[in-house]
Amino acid sequence: MTVRTPWHLWVIGVIAVLWNGMAAVDFTATATQYEPYMESVAQAVKDHVYALPSWTFAIWGIATWTGLAGSLLILLRRSAAVSLLALSLAGAAGMLLVALVYPAPGGSTGFAAGIVAVAALLLVYAVALRRRGVLG
């Protein structure tokens, strides 16, 4: 018996891919110090980000790329989405801790907390899909 794909999988899946895709672009451009992308960022913020320990970029990369991969796997109806989104949530939580320990000039932890919330909601959604047999 095959489980029918619910309409909301496509809506949430596409939004999740766009959200995490933008995060992947932001991470990649920041980590590579791609100046055309970074030119609108205040110099003090760039200096702060570029001075962060390299392990923070590893956590950020894990959060970003596993979020994107997990979102794509939701669209492909693969249960591995759950594991990848769990890693993404762990990475996002790690980056919230980084934001608390190394606060950016004029920054707020509110955005980092929002990212954790979105990652948690995506994980909960993927777990629910897997339980219903939508993700196989």
C-alpha positions in Angstrom: 0.0 0.0 0.0 1.4 3.4 -1.0 0.9 6.5 1.1 -0.3 9.4 -0.8 1.9 12.5 -0.7 0.0 15.3 1.2 -0.2 18.7 -0.6 1.5 20.4 2.3 4.7 18.4 1.8 5.2 20.3 -1.4 4.5 23.7 0.1 6.6 23.2 3.2 9.3 21.3 1.3 9.7 24.1 -1.3 9.7 26.8 1.4 12.3 24.8 3.4 14.5 24.4 0.4 14.3 28.1 -0.4 15.0 29.0 3.3 17.9 26.6 3.6 19.2 27.5 0.1 19.4 31.2 1.1 21.3 30.1 4.2 23.7 28.0 2.1 24.4 31.0 -0.1 24.9 33.2 2.9 27.2 30.7 4.6 29.3 30.1 1.5 29.6 33.8 0.6 30.6 34.7 4.2 33.0 31.8 4.7 34.7 32.6 1.5 34.6 36.3 2.2 33.0 36.9 -1.2 33.2 40.7 -1.3 30.3 41.4 -3.8 28.0 39.7 -1.4 29.6 41.1 1.8 29.9 44.7 0.6 26.6 45.8 2.3 27.7 44.4 5.6 29.2 46.9 8.1 33.0 46.5 8.4 32.7 46.0 12.2 30.4 43.0 11.6 32.6 41.6 8.9 35.7 41.9 11.2 33.8 40.2 13.9 32.6 37.3 11.8 36.0 36.8 10.1 37.7 36.7 13.5 35.5 33.9 14.8 37.2 30.5 15.5 37.2 28.1 12.5 35.1 25.6 14.5 32.2 28.0 14.5 32.2 27.9 10.7 32.2 24.1 10.8 29.1 24.2 13.0 27.5 26.8 10.8 28.2 24.7 7.7 26.8 21.6 9.3 23.6 23.5 10.3 23.3 25.0 6.8 24.1 22.1 4.5 22.3 19.4 6.4 19.2 21.6 6.6 19.3 22.0 2.8 19.9 18.3 2.2 17.2 17.4 4.7 14.7 19.7 3.0 15.5 18.2 -0.4 15.0 14.8 1.1 11.5 15.8 2.3 10.6 16.6 -1.3 12.0 13.2 -2.3 10.1 11.5 0.5 13.2 9.9 2.1 13.3 9.1 5.8 16.9 10.2 5.9 15.5 13.7 6.0 14.9 13.2 9.7 18.5 12.5 10.6 19.8 15.4 8.5 17.3 17.8 10.0 18.3 16.6 13.5 21.9 17.5 12.6 20.8 20.8 11.3 18.9 21.6 14.5 22.0 20.6 16.6 24.1 22.9 14.4 21.6 25.8 14.7 21.5 25.4 18.5 25.3 25.4 18.4 25.3 28.7 16.4 22.9 30.2 19.0 25.4 29.4 21.6 28.1 31.0 19.5 26.0 34.1 19.2 25.7 34.2 23.0 29.4 33.6 23.6 30.7 35.8 20.7 28.0 38.5 20.3 28.2 40.5 17.1 28.5 44.3 17.3 25.0 45.6 17.4 23.7 42.1 17.0 20.9 40.3 18.6 20.4 36.6 19.4 16.8 36.8 18.3 17.5 35.9 14.8 19.7 32.9 15.8 16.8 31.8 18.1 14.4 32.1 15.2 16.7 29.9 13.1 16.7 27.3 15.9 12.8 27.5 16.0 12.5 26.9 12.2 15.0 24.0 12.3 13.0 22.5 15.2 9.7 22.9 13.3 11.2 21.3 10.2 12.4 18.3 12.3 9.0 17.9 14.0 7.4 18.0 10.6 9.7 15.4 9.1 9.2 13.1 12.1 5.5 13.4 11.7 5.7 12.6 8.0 7.9 9.5 8.7 5.4 8.3 11.4 2.6 8.6 8.9 4.6 6.6 6.3 5.0 9.5 3.9 8.8 9.3 4.2 10.1 5.9 3.4 
